[in-house]
Amino acid sequence: MNRRTLGRFLSATLGLALLACAPFVRAADEAPDALIRRVSSEVLDTIKADKAIQAGDMSRVLTLVDNKVMPNVNFTRMTASAVGRNWRQASPEQKKRLQDEFKTLLVRTYSGALSQVKDQTLSVKPLRAAPADTEVTVRTEVLGRGNPVQLDYRMEKTPTGWKIYDLNVLGVWLVETYRTQFAQEISTSGVDGLIASLAQRNKSNAGNGKS
C-alpha cells in the first residue's frame, strides 16, 4: 500500500471513528465497549444508506455531526487537550472560537472519508477495566480489505453516559497530533493567532470545495 493510499484509508478510518459515537445511548450505565460495539453497525448502516453523505454533501455531514456525533463526545475536553496549557489562559470567547473552528476543521477534514466507508466492520476487543474506573480505553480493530487497522477510543464516564475524548489510529492519538501543531501556532502568534489560522484553513477548504 503506497503512502497516498494509506493516507486515504487512515482518513476513512478516522471518519468512521468520529461517526462510531452516534447517540443511540439507551442507558447512562451502558458499558463503554458495549456502546461502541452496538452503535458501530447502526452507524455504518446509516452511512451506506445515505447517498448524500457518500457524495460528500457538507450540509448533510454537518447535520449528522451536530445531531449524532457531538452529543457523545466531550468536545470541550478534546479541544482543551489539543490546545494544551494555553487553554487555561484563554478567555471564554476564545475558548468558544477554538471549539467552533476545531470542530469545523475536523468535520471538513474527515467528511470526504465517509464516502469511502463501504465494507468495513469494527471488532471490539475485551475491555480491560475495573467496574469503578471512570476513564477507559476501548480497543478495536477496523476490518475490511487488507490488514486490520488499530482503532482505540479514550472514554470517560459522565452523569449522562460514556463520552469519547480522543481517538488512536495505528498508534497515533488525534489530540496529541493537533497539540503539536497548535503549540507551534500559539508560540508564534498566541491564542488569537491559532484561532485566525484555523479560521483561514477552514475558509480555504470551503472555498476549494475540500472536505
Secondary structure, DSSP 8 states (H G I E B T S, - for coil): --HHHHHHHHHHHHHHHHHTT-S----TT--HHHHHHHHHHHHHHHHHH-HHHHTT-HHHHHHHIIIIIGGGB-HHHHHHHHHGGGGGGS-HHHHHHHHHHHHHHHHHHHTGGGGG-SS-EEEE------TT-SEEEEEEEEESSSS-EEEEEEEEEETTEEEEEEEEETTEEHHHHHHHHHHHHHHHHHHHHHHHHHHHHHHHHHHTT--
